[in-house]
Amino acid sequence: MTTPIIECRNLQKWYSGVHALKNVDLKIHPGETVGLVGDNGAGKSTLIKILSGVHHQDSGDVLIEGRKVALRSPKEAMRHGLETMRHGLETIYQYNSMVPTMSIARNLFIGREPMKWSVFGVGIMDQKRMRAESIQAIADVDLHLRSPDALVGELSGGQRQGVAIARAMHFKSKVLILDEPTNHLSVKETDKVIGFVRGLKAQGLTGIFISHNMQHVFQSCDRIVAMARGEIVFDKPTAETSIDEVHALL
């Protein structure tokens, strides 16, 4: 067996006396897409926030490629793996962190802008490079947009998710976490996002797909992990289970 790209060992998390995560053990292997399901309050969001560096566990360990890590900020989570020319973990939320009044190119590079020159962090952005690389990035995920200069606020929900996925792929994230990415999308846009998720393996990415929609999870994931009351209560390959079996445990 390959070393898990992510491993959680006995994760515990409390919020004001509420035991949000209880002894969570989880292994995710390179190149697989795991569907994480469960009702509200099951612990999914807490687990993802720990893996994303937003929150920190009270006890237990997170390992990336076999090494214990302390993910104390989203930036730290994204930086893990630089020695292998891939960044670490990047999370795409249903309400992603894009700036509607900025262009696609600016959003794709936000926080990671290439500079023509800079002194003490102040300089001139390389706009030409940003436009050229943005065109390639959105083409790589088969997203057809008229211009990298278009404002993100003019895009549909599905197109915004596509740009967010293009950004993660362009910066070569090892693990892409998608938190309810199909919420409030049309059927056509949902199908497009499901296509993006299915395509992660071909891009060499590992995926964690959080959704309340079992059909979407079963369509796009290799494995189903279900949580309830802060614990993992189910973990099976998609081919060996059914929607009814998962529902019976939640």
Order of alpha helices (4+ residues) and beta strands (2+ residues): beta-beta-beta-alpha-beta-beta-alpha-beta-alpha-beta-beta-alpha-alpha-beta-alpha-beta-alpha-beta-beta-alpha
